[in-house]
Amino acid sequence: MKAELFPAGSGSPGGLQIETMAQGDLPAVLRIEGLSFTTSWPANAFSNEIRDNKLAHYFVGRLDGEIVAYGGIWVILEDSHITTIAVHPDYRGQRIGEEMLLKLLDEAISQGASWITLEVRESNEVAQKLYRKYGFTTVSTRRGYYSDNGENALVMWAGNLKGELYGARLRVLRTALENESG
Ligand SMILES: CC(C)(COP(=O)(O)OP(=O)(O)OC[C@H]1O[C@@H](n2cnc3c(N)ncnc32)[C@H](O)[C@@H]1OP(=O)(O)O)[C@@H](O)C(=O)NCCC(=O)NCCS
């Protein structure tokens, strides 16, 4: 089996520790959620996801013990869906979002997924750029998807996650991330 760069509970070279989200993490997660999204998930949405949804996999990223990021996916057989990803505003631009995305991709692949999809606001160019870096392309638009301002969602997708080509892409990105963080 291929070793993970940032297995759960271990530290990345940059000091980010990525672990499975627990109920006790929710106050910190909700603070970041409120700072990151105009329409926030309530506590019970996260709570239900990590307690009851067997298809869901949620993680937090810590720096010196403090939660600075989180992310989640659903994996349904060969399909996976990134449900959320966010980094505390004070810690953005330090490759933490990228490390969290890589963790979600590793988890999706290790759970057997071949495809991964997500929705992103049309105006969210930062997130779109991150996703494109990891091989996502826009496949459709959901008109008026976001209830707060009627903004469109772009549906982005990456496929053949277990294929040689995508594996090679991840290896290159992982090495670059490791070198930048180390
Ligand atoms: C999207 C988000 C998770 C990125 O996290 P981050 O830690 O700041 O990003 P990173 O430092 O890991 O940067 C990784 C890549 O993201 C993109 N990116 C990050 N900051 C960017 C910026 N200011 N402008 C353009 N692209 C940017 C780039 O592609 C970058 O890689 P590159 O520098 O090699 O091009 C973070 O901005 C965030 O939490 N945003 C609010 C919540 C959100 O929008 N989530 C996504 C919902 S779909």
The ligand as an SDF file (V2000), in Angstrom:
LIG
                    3D

 48 50  0  0  0  0  0  0  0  0999 V2000
  -10.4390   27.9830   -0.6200 C   0  0  0  0  0  0  0  0  0  0  0  0
   -9.5340   27.8740    0.6240 C   0  0  0  0  0  0  0  0  0  0  0  0
   -9.9090   26.5810    1.3790 C   0  0  0  0  0  0  0  0  0  0  0  0
   -8.0550   27.8100    0.1540 C   0  0  0  0  0  0  0  0  0  0  0  0
   -7.2460   27.5820    1.2990 O   0  0  0  0  0  0  0  0  0  0  0  0
   -5.8160   28.2610    1.4880 P   0  0  0  0  0  0  0  0  0  0  0  0
   -5.1390   27.5640    2.5900 O   0  0  0  0  0  0  0  0  0  0  0  0
   -5.9490   29.7320    1.6020 O   0  0  0  0  0  0  0  0  0  0  0  0
   -5.1150   27.9490    0.0770 O   0  0  0  0  0  0  0  0  0  0  0  0
   -3.6290   27.4260   -0.1600 P   0  0  0  0  0  0  0  0  0  0  0  0
   -2.6560   28.3260    0.5120 O   0  0  0  0  0  0  0  0  0  0  0  0
   -3.5620   25.9860    0.2060 O   0  0  0  0  0  0  0  0  0  0  0  0
   -3.4730   27.6130   -1.7390 O   0  0  0  0  0  0  0  0  0  0  0  0
   -3.6370   26.5200   -2.6070 C   0  0  0  0  0  0  0  0  0  0  0  0
   -4.0990   26.9850   -3.9690 C   0  0  0  0  0  0  0  0  0  0  0  0
   -5.3480   27.6800   -3.8400 O   0  0  0  0  0  0  0  0  0  0  0  0
   -5.3770   28.7680   -4.7840 C   0  0  0  0  0  0  0  0  0  0  0  0
   -5.3130   30.0230   -4.0460 N   0  0  0  0  0  0  0  0  0  0  0  0
   -5.1150   30.2060   -2.7210 C   0  0  0  0  0  0  0  0  0  0  0  0
   -5.1730   31.5200   -2.4010 N   0  0  0  0  0  0  0  0  0  0  0  0
   -5.3920   32.1880   -3.5600 C   0  0  0  0  0  0  0  0  0  0  0  0
   -5.5630   33.5570   -3.8850 C   0  0  0  0  0  0  0  0  0  0  0  0
   -5.5030   34.5370   -2.9550 N   0  0  0  0  0  0  0  0  0  0  0  0
   -5.8130   33.8950   -5.1770 N   0  0  0  0  0  0  0  0  0  0  0  0
   -5.8980   32.9410   -6.1310 C   0  0  0  0  0  0  0  0  0  0  0  0
   -5.7320   31.5980   -5.8790 N   0  0  0  0  0  0  0  0  0  0  0  0
   -5.4870   31.2450   -4.6150 C   0  0  0  0  0  0  0  0  0  0  0  0
   -4.1300   28.5980   -5.6270 C   0  0  0  0  0  0  0  0  0  0  0  0
   -4.4240   27.6920   -6.6780 O   0  0  0  0  0  0  0  0  0  0  0  0
   -3.1670   27.9570   -4.6550 C   0  0  0  0  0  0  0  0  0  0  0  0
   -2.1390   27.2310   -5.2900 O   0  0  0  0  0  0  0  0  0  0  0  0
   -0.9860   28.0300   -6.1170 P   0  0  0  0  0  0  0  0  0  0  0  0
   -0.5240   29.1410   -5.2070 O   0  0  0  0  0  0  0  0  0  0  0  0
    0.0660   26.9910   -6.3630 O   0  0  0  0  0  0  0  0  0  0  0  0
   -1.6610   28.5130   -7.3620 O   0  0  0  0  0  0  0  0  0  0  0  0
   -9.6930   29.1330    1.5560 C   0  0  0  0  0  0  0  0  0  0  0  0
   -9.5030   30.2890    0.7760 O   0  0  0  0  0  0  0  0  0  0  0  0
  -11.0350   29.2460    2.2600 C   0  0  0  0  0  0  0  0  0  0  0  0
  -11.2300   28.7000    3.3460 O   0  0  0  0  0  0  0  0  0  0  0  0
  -11.9860   29.9910    1.6410 N   0  0  0  0  0  0  0  0  0  0  0  0
  -13.3080   30.2070    2.2630 C   0  0  0  0  0  0  0  0  0  0  0  0
  -14.1360   28.9510    2.2210 C   0  0  0  0  0  0  0  0  0  0  0  0
  -14.3380   28.4500    0.8130 C   0  0  0  0  0  0  0  0  0  0  0  0
  -14.5310   29.2180   -0.1160 O   0  0  0  0  0  0  0  0  0  0  0  0
  -14.3020   27.1050    0.6470 N   0  0  0  0  0  0  0  0  0  0  0  0
  -14.5210   26.4710   -0.6270 C   0  0  0  0  0  0  0  0  0  0  0  0
  -15.9600   26.2570   -0.8270 C   0  0  0  0  0  0  0  0  0  0  0  0
  -16.2930   25.4560   -2.3840 S   0  0  0  0  0  0  0  0  0  0  0  0
  1  2  1  0
  2  3  1  0
  2  4  1  0
  2 36  1  0
  4  5  1  0
  5  6  1  0
  6  7  2  0
  6  8  1  0
  6  9  1  0
  9 10  1  0
 10 11  2  0
 10 12  1  0
 10 13  1  0
 13 14  1  0
 14 15  1  0
 15 16  1  0
 15 30  1  0
 16 17  1  0
 17 18  1  0
 17 28  1  0
 18 19  1  0
 18 27  1  0
 19 20  2  0
 20 21  1  0
 21 22  1  0
 21 27  2  0
 22 23  1  0
 22 24  2  0
 24 25  1  0
 25 26  2  0
 26 27  1  0
 28 29  1  0
 28 30  1  0
 30 31  1  0
 31 32  1  0
 32 33  2  0
 32 34  1  0
 32 35  1  0
 36 37  1  0
 36 38  1  0
 38 39  2  0
 38 40  1  0
 40 41  1  0
 41 42  1  0
 42 43  1  0
 43 44  2  0
 43 45  1  0
 45 46  1  0
 46 47  1  0
 47 48  1  0
M  END
$$$$
